[in-house]
Each structure stands twice: as C-alpha cells, then as structure tokens.
C-alpha cells in the first residue's frame, strides 16, 4: 500500500506537467488570435476613415459597428488569457507541494472552467480540451492521497488576490483600448449636410447594349472645348490605360448609365481631365457612343 502511494505521486506530477504544457499552448494560440483580430480592426478603422472622407455615412457606420464587435471579442479573449495564466500558476504551485484531495478537486474544477471558456472562443480545439480533462481526472481518481497533515495552501483566493486579478484585468483591457483606437462617434458636419442639386445631364449610349447613360452637361462642354482648342482628346498609351478604361465602364454599369464627373473622379481617384480623356478614348474605340 505504501509502495502504491509513492508510485502514484509521480504520475500525478506528470499529469499536472502535461496540463501546464497544454494550457501554455492554448495561451499562445489566443495570443496569435489577438494579433490577427487587432490587424483586422486596424484595417477596418482605415476603411471607416476613408468612407467618412468620401461621404459614405452608411458604410462608415457598418465598419464602426464591426470594430466595436471586435473590441468586445478581444476583451473576452483578454479575460480568458488571464484565467489561463491563473490556472497555470496554481498548477505549478500544486506540482511543487503535497496537495490535499480538496485542493486537487478545486483545482481540476477551475481548470475545467477555464477550458470551457477557451472552447467558446476556439471551438476547433474542443476535442483536445476533452482529452486533457479526461487525463487529469483519471490520474486524480487513481491517485492515493497520503495521510499526512495538509500543508497550508500557498495560493489563496482572499480579497488581496482577487484585487490583484481585477487590477491585472483592468490594465490588460486598457492595453487593448490603447492599441485599438475608438471608431469615430460622429461624422463631420460637412458630410451630414444635404447633397448638392445635381446638374441637368446629357445622354450617351453604350453601343454593346444600346442602353442610355447620362453625363453632366459640363462633361460635354469640356469635351467640345478640347476639340476646338485642337488638344489631343486623350493622353498617350501607358500600361494602366486599359485598366482605367475598364474602371470607367464598370462605373457606368454600376450607376445605371449615369455619370457624375465629380463623383467618378473622386471614386476612381483620377482627375476630371483624365476621366474625360478615357471617355473620349472609349468613344474612339467604339465602346461607347456619345450623343450631343
């Protein structure tokens, strides 16, 4: 009986060491997940700023809501990481001392709760969590606890320890808030103002479908001015011209054949003159037909 008790003790330490290693792996996975979500939040924040700059209020609100959800998720991940750290520290302490049965039961219960929290964030790792809990429980059931008086527990759950955990949680959440800026709460006044009245538009036709599209009268005037001045109607060839022409055609198709020179120039990041040059080239190549 005495030999059996001494033989089971190394098995218990081995199981605890295995649990520590596995929990460390889960902590690293959560750290990688946190970095990935932070990068995604930064990308969405840049897109949100661009949408505000371009006057797209609805899109900016969508991106802001998505950033808020990511922040909530990162807060949950941070709390789970703290719980993992606490469980690892308790396991390391129990491994170094002679634990009592009550301490082991309490510890296994805490570890199980942490694993359940991690499983909610990383469902793909749930089979590994189940296997780990089964290993620890089987070793606990087969281990004989010695009759020596229990040692004073090193890890306590008193008010001081709870206060420290709460402080660490608060500091970690503050780190997350500093690394991920708040999305804009309101839009600049100039974006919320009523849209300007659109000018009367003239019609052009796309020869491939015969459907009509419209452009502002200023486009036709600028085009006529170029013809009268004898300037070339479009710039010389370059490697980007075919792509830019496709973008112009795509813009016309997405806007039901209506062309707003200011909007098109801003959306495609081109000058108005460049848009006119590409329209003229599309007309020369027979892809569109401009009717006066």
Protein Blocks (a to p, Z undefined) as FASTA:
>chain_A
ZZmmmmmmmmmmmmmmmmmmmmmmmmmmmmmmmmmmmmmmmmmmmmmmmmmmnopaklmm
mmmmmmmmmmmmmmmmmmmmmmmmmmmmmmmmmmmmccdfklmmmmmmmmmmmmmmmmmm
mmmlmmmmmmmmmmmmmmmmmpccdfbdcdddfbdcbfklmmmmmmmmmmmmmmmmmmmc
cddfbdcfklmpccdddddddddddfklopacdddfklmmmmmmmmmnopafbdcddfkl
mmmmmmmmmmmmmnnopacfklmmmmnopafklmmmmmmmmmmnopaccdZZ
